[in-house]
Amino acid sequence: MAVSRVTRNYQVTVPREIRELTGVKVGDMLLFAREGEDVVLRKIDKDLLASGFGLWKKAKEKTPWLVTKLLRGEAEKRLNRLKA
């Protein structure tokens, strides 16, 4: 188990033990997901990000809000598949 403190700017350092275990590197994207009363931190797969760029092309209205909504939907689908 590892512990990290939230700074006044709401930043958190990922402890070395966790970085080494998960392969988190500088520049990686992390997803904060809520599971019941717990918050789970997951490293975002680069394939998921690449699929998000495809969503931008598919969107009829090219608004960041819409693409973000679509991307979150894709992320939730992938997370549900990982849980199964």
ChimeraX attribute file (.defattr): number of C-alpha atoms within 10 A of each C-alpha:
attribute: neighborCount
match mode: 1-to-1
recipient: residues
	/A:1	5
	/A:2	8
	/A:3	9
	/A:4	10
	/A:5	10
	/A:6	9
	/A:7	9
	/A:8	7
	/A:9	6
	/A:10	7
	/A:11	10
	/A:12	12
	/A:13	11
	/A:14	16
	/A:15	12
	/A:16	12
	/A:17	11
	/A:18	13
	/A:19	13
	/A:20	11
	/A:21	8
	/A:22	11
	/A:23	11
	/A:24	17
	/A:25	11
	/A:26	6
	/A:27	6
	/A:28	11
	/A:29	13
	/A:30	13
	/A:31	13
	/A:32	11
	/A:33	13
	/A:34	10
	/A:35	8
	/A:36	7
	/A:37	6
	/A:38	8
	/A:39	11
	/A:40	12
	/A:41	12
	/A:42	14
	/A:43	14
	/A:44	16
	/A:45	14
	/A:46	11
	/A:47	8
	/A:48	13
	/A:49	15
	/A:50	10
	/A:51	13
	/A:52	19
	/A:53	12
	/A:54	12
	/A:55	18
	/A:56	18
	/A:57	11
	/A:58	11
	/A:59	13
	/A:60	10
	/A:61	11
	/A:62	12
	/A:63	10
	/A:64	11
	/A:65	10
	/A:66	15
	/A:67	21
	/A:68	14
	/A:69	11
	/A:70	16
	/A:71	20
	/A:72	13
	/A:73	12
	/A:74	17
	/A:75	19
	/A:76	13
	/A:77	11
	/A:78	13
	/A:79	14
	/A:80	10
	/A:81	9
	/A:82	8
	/A:83	6
	/A:84	5
